[in-house]
Amino acid sequence: MDAARSRLWIVGAGGMLGGDLVEEARAAGLSCVTSDREVDITDAARVRAFAEQHRPAWIINAAAYTAVDQAEREPALAMAINGDGPGHLGAAAAAIGAVVVHFSTDYVFDGHGDRPWVEADPTGPLSSYGRSKLAGERRLAEATDRFFIFRISWLYGVRGKNFVKTVVRLLREKPELRIVADQIGSPTWTRPLARQVIGLAGRMADDRGSDGPYGIYHYSDDGYLSWYEFALGIREEALAAGLIEHAPPIVPIATSDYPLPAPRPANSRFCRDKVQRDLGFTIFPWRRNLAEYFAEWRSAGFCT
Ligand SMILES: NC(=O)c1ccc[n+]([C@@H]2O[C@H](COP(=O)([O-])OP(=O)(O)OC[C@H]3O[C@@H](n4cnc5c(N)ncnc54)[C@H](OP(=O)(O)O)[C@@H]3O)[C@@H](O)[C@H]2O)c1
């Protein structure tokens, strides 16, 4: 490989997952170029020009429209970013011979039943966000064969807003929390995901062939739990970290008690066998990841 050629282009580098991907790439000694809003992924010509200028071997896309409820009011914008954007990145990748990594979501499923979803299960998004993310999977796959799509759920990390930070804030502000207990899934901590995706890119970075374990993968932390149970774990960690002095009660409620504009899947369980078997990824227990996350968040000064 041309030594001057940047191996990775990390798209959406300013986001929650994107930031960790950049850190992990640098820690692994992989050269990378990064972009965020200034390379608008809805602009096919801009994406293509940037790809041709830097000629990365891998394009790792963490850019997305992630405001799930707002997407009900802005379906066209959500579709442009989450649906068209991955298609543009896929076309640019095909033009320069790059591999694409992209991230999707449990929201592509309708949430029925209680069986963990496998990658081949039929999709059936319930929301504008879910439809836009499914369109992105399809447009990427139409544009190139050399892609990895990681469907992930309940993402949290040190950057930006997420459920963990929201629960800690509410524990500090409210006498009692009410959290839904009838949606079951698994959190995904950005750090081990980012580390393992970068590890994959490092192992395969010089691979220019068309063969490879490309395709869709389900990835999340180990264990199946409700948002309510996740909140109980967060409260324990917040107490241990000294972020709260007392533990306000957390009351389990039904989804119907807390209506939101975008319907959520009730069953977000992922079967994670394929990612372990075919890519050698490790799935870490959600509770252990949460404890390690608090340690990382502490080092970041418990930034909000
Ligand atoms: N968050 C979750 O719970 C969750 C769950 C499952 C899957 N996912 C998926 O995981 C991936 C990473 O999510 P995340 O929560 O880390 O995202 P995030 O924090 O919202 O970051 C997304 C980044 O993309 C940028 N961006 C938005 N529109 C863009 C555009 N048109 N062109 C270029 N950049 C643009 C954003 O910039 P601005 O900040 O300026 O908008 C932001 O820096 C996404 O594919 C998401 O769909 C997330």
PDBQT file of the ligand as one rigid body, heavy atoms in Angstrom, charges set to zero:
ROOT
HETATM    1  N1  LIG A 401     -27.298   6.844  19.645  1.00  0.00    +0.000 N 
HETATM    2  C1  LIG A 401     -27.868   5.638  19.681  1.00  0.00    +0.000 C 
HETATM    3  O1  LIG A 401     -28.502   5.229  20.665  1.00  0.00    +0.000 OA
HETATM    4  C2  LIG A 401     -27.737   4.704  18.494  1.00  0.00    +0.000 A 
HETATM    5  C3  LIG A 401     -28.351   3.467  18.564  1.00  0.00    +0.000 A 
HETATM    6  C4  LIG A 401     -28.216   2.606  17.497  1.00  0.00    +0.000 A 
HETATM    7  C5  LIG A 401     -27.485   2.978  16.391  1.00  0.00    +0.000 A 
HETATM    8  N2  LIG A 401     -26.911   4.204  16.324  1.00  0.00    +0.000 N 
HETATM    9  C6  LIG A 401     -26.136   4.563  15.126  1.00  0.00    +0.000 C 
HETATM   10  O2  LIG A 401     -24.777   4.670  15.510  1.00  0.00    +0.000 OA
HETATM   11  C7  LIG A 401     -24.114   5.630  14.696  1.00  0.00    +0.000 C 
HETATM   12  C8  LIG A 401     -23.391   6.660  15.564  1.00  0.00    +0.000 C 
HETATM   13  O3  LIG A 401     -24.376   7.333  16.355  1.00  0.00    +0.000 OA
HETATM   14  P1  LIG A 401     -23.967   8.492  17.386  1.00  0.00    +0.000 P 
HETATM   15  O4  LIG A 401     -25.000   8.497  18.459  1.00  0.00    +0.000 OA
HETATM   16  O5  LIG A 401     -22.511   8.395  17.720  1.00  0.00    +0.000 OA
HETATM   17  O6  LIG A 401     -24.198   9.775  16.473  1.00  0.00    +0.000 OA
HETATM   18  P2  LIG A 401     -24.044  11.320  16.875  1.00  0.00    +0.000 P 
HETATM   19  O7  LIG A 401     -23.358  11.459  18.198  1.00  0.00    +0.000 OA
HETATM   20  O8  LIG A 401     -25.380  11.968  16.665  1.00  0.00    +0.000 OA
HETATM   21  O9  LIG A 401     -23.002  11.832  15.780  1.00  0.00    +0.000 OA
HETATM   22  C9  LIG A 401     -23.334  11.919  14.456  1.00  0.00    +0.000 C 
HETATM   23  C10 LIG A 401     -22.349  12.876  13.808  1.00  0.00    +0.000 C 
HETATM   24  O10 LIG A 401     -22.701  13.001  12.436  1.00  0.00    +0.000 OA
HETATM   25  C11 LIG A 401     -22.678  14.397  12.106  1.00  0.00    +0.000 C 
HETATM   26  N3  LIG A 401     -23.568  14.632  10.981  1.00  0.00    +0.000 N 
HETATM   27  C12 LIG A 401     -24.910  14.783  10.995  1.00  0.00    +0.000 A 
HETATM   28  N4  LIG A 401     -25.372  15.021   9.759  1.00  0.00    +0.000 NA
HETATM   29  C13 LIG A 401     -24.289  15.006   8.934  1.00  0.00    +0.000 A 
HETATM   30  C14 LIG A 401     -24.123  15.188   7.543  1.00  0.00    +0.000 A 
HETATM   31  N5  LIG A 401     -25.163  15.448   6.722  1.00  0.00    +0.000 N 
HETATM   32  N6  LIG A 401     -22.875  15.103   7.023  1.00  0.00    +0.000 NA
HETATM   33  C15 LIG A 401     -21.823  14.859   7.816  1.00  0.00    +0.000 A 
HETATM   34  N7  LIG A 401     -21.910  14.685   9.162  1.00  0.00    +0.000 NA
HETATM   35  C16 LIG A 401     -23.141  14.759   9.708  1.00  0.00    +0.000 A 
HETATM   36  C17 LIG A 401     -23.155  15.050  13.369  1.00  0.00    +0.000 C 
HETATM   37  O11 LIG A 401     -22.875  16.447  13.356  1.00  0.00    +0.000 OA
HETATM   38  P3  LIG A 401     -23.794  17.415  14.268  1.00  0.00    +0.000 P 
HETATM   39  O12 LIG A 401     -23.458  17.101  15.684  1.00  0.00    +0.000 OA
HETATM   40  O13 LIG A 401     -23.395  18.770  13.819  1.00  0.00    +0.000 OA
HETATM   41  O14 LIG A 401     -25.228  17.078  13.948  1.00  0.00    +0.000 OA
HETATM   42  C18 LIG A 401     -22.380  14.276  14.413  1.00  0.00    +0.000 C 
HETATM   43  O15 LIG A 401     -21.065  14.749  14.580  1.00  0.00    +0.000 OA
HETATM   44  C19 LIG A 401     -25.212   6.224  13.790  1.00  0.00    +0.000 C 
HETATM   45  O16 LIG A 401     -25.213   5.526  12.561  1.00  0.00    +0.000 OA
HETATM   46  C20 LIG A 401     -26.493   5.907  14.540  1.00  0.00    +0.000 C 
HETATM   47  O17 LIG A 401     -27.609   5.828  13.676  1.00  0.00    +0.000 OA
HETATM   48  C21 LIG A 401     -27.006   5.083  17.367  1.00  0.00    +0.000 A 
ENDROOT
TORSDOF 0
